[in-house]
Amino acid sequence: MGQFNIQSMEQQFQSLTIFDFQAKFPDDRACLSYLSELKWADGYMCPKCGNTKYCGGDREFSRQCTKCHHICSPTSGTLFHKVKFPLLKAFYIVYYVSTNRKGISSTELSRKLGLRQKTCWLFKQKVMHGMKSSGQFKITGKAEVDETVVGGQEEGVRGRKNDKKKLVVFAIERKGKGVSRVYGKVIGKSSAKELGSFMKETIQSDAEIKTDEWTGYKPLKKDFTNLHQVPSGKKGANFPDLHRVIMGFKGWLRGMHHQVENLQGYVDEYCYRFNRSNMKDGIFDNLLLRMVKADPLPYKAYCLNA
Ligand SMILES: [Zn+2]
């Protein structure tokens, strides 16, 4: 699959073995210490008043502002905020999610870590939130865009809202003979408005874009001057790479998860894995850093009955 090379992915995921991980993180204290290093790597600033001077807080690794006396722990204001189980187990979840080539289900995490499945599921949603695209790297060269139906019989009627099935629009960036980047978004319907807003988030306006002949793309030619519509072909024959990516996503989703709440989280996880497979730096460290830099996510943001 072009630049999406399984072998290079495995090499990268092997970079932090379970032995390395256990040596680096023997207990909660080591995890807290590591989070404090990540959180204040660029220096300290009080989130309440902006002061940059601090003294020790009430607990080890906490910092207290010398002006307003506000105390920050290494986890406050991050996706590790108020985690209700040992931090070491939270690190294990990040480790397993990032090093398993295809990710890991909450059922399996629950078995490995002796936590409730629901607890693992909820924390994994936070890890997935850390995988969300930063939106900084738009597709610049050759792009292809198409939507697909997930769930139900996977045969939807375009442009029509369907409550059981979900629509996901994907964009790929082609480079050489392969796919160099993938983005995806769950949308309500394939209207020009929703397709356009996804494309504006992920594709540069002068990119060379190929879509099928769906009417929803037509009005977007005024925003994207190099948008060309071509027939989709039988089973998407004119979009072979994009369709491989979509099939890959669906296969992964079916194999991994029994029920899919928060489909966007899974789209983010799939795209993150795909896009990071070409990069040299460790996925575990990258993911931890993203979780420290991200804003805390209240459970109710993605789970109505939490
Ligand atoms: Zn302060």
Residues whose N, C-alpha, C, O or C-beta is under 5 A from the ligand:
A	BS01	ZN	C46 K48 C49 G50 N51 C65 K67 C68 H69 H70
